[in-house]
Every structure is written in structure tokens, then in C-alpha cells.
């Protein structure tokens, strides 16, 4: 493997590990976790690798992040808390599936628009990838319509089915729908803000690859 990819792989692994730890800490009355602010940086890393080193490098970094996530889930599944493992199987499957599909989609969309204005590829790929990530994770992890994990798995997440006002002020909806929307809003905001470090880092690295 090209040693130039190593910083991207390390950065992606660090983001995944940090997000797995910080997701345990709730903020804003439980609407978000601190992990919601670190995880979207994974899209920035993928896009930088894609712009500077190409599609193959970006996919390698995504794979490294996926493997790191699997390892974190395996470790978390062995940590027993009051109501069961720290990382239940359903959450682990949702996390891994959402990460892999969303990141690979990000890579494909970025590559499709890479020849356009500098900001278009990272913005569109991150917006699409992060929306897909949120939809997949929260649906697989919490939706009552997903039943193939069994009654035991459902019992661990049925708190998310409680009907509450959407975003604390709208019509009644399952709690997980509000959590998903709040998570997506963070990803949307960070997708825009990430254009600044994307531009700076790509400008710094690109001359070194010529």
C-alpha cells in the first residue's frame, strides 16, 4: 500500500474510534451525542483522499474505517452494562452497514463531479452520503418496521419508539425520527463548514503528489 495513504487511514481510524466513544455522551437533552460532531469528519477525510490520491485510495481509507468500526463493535459487545451490551448487535449492524454504503456512495458521487467547480464534488458527495448514512443507520437501528433481529434486540431499543413531539415542538412522532433529523442537521452543517479545511488541506497536499 502507498505510504502516502497512511495519514488518511490513521485519521479515519481515529475518527471512528473517537465517535464510538463519544456517542455514549448525550447533549441537548438527549437529542444528540458528542459523536454526532466527530463522525461527519469521516466524509472530509474520504473526500480529501479522493481529490488528492484518487478513487482507489479513498476506498482503501473507507475499508480501514469499516474494519476499525467492526473492531470497536466487537469490543463494545463484550462490555456489559445494566441493560445489556454497550453495543447491541442491531446497533453494530446498523452502524457498519450505514458507514460502508454511505462512504462508498460518497466516493462514487465525488468521482462523478470531480471535474467541476472545486466545491461541488465534496459538497454534493457529503450531502448525499451523510443523508444516506443517517437514513440507513436510524432505520436499521431503531425502526419498529425492522423486525428480523428478534424480540430480544427490539427490547433493547424500544425506548426509541416512544411518541414525542417532533424536535420537541412539532407533531407526535417516534423519538428515533427526531434523533435522526437532529443528527442529519449536524451533518448538513458540517458538510458546509468542511469545505474550508477541504480547500486548505487539498491545496497543501496536491503539490506534494505531482
Secondary structure, DSSP 8 states (H G I E B T S, - for coil): --GGGHHHHHHHHHHHHHHHHHTTSEETTTTEETHHHHTTHHHHHHHHHHHHH-HHHHHHHHHHHHHHHHHHHHHHHTSEETTEESS-HHHHHHHHHHHHHHHHHHHHHHHHHTTS-HHHHHHHHHHHHHHHHHHHHHHHHH-TT--TT-HHHHHHHGGGG-EEEGGGTSSEEEHHHHHHHHHHHHHHHHHHHHHHHHHHHHHHHHGGG-
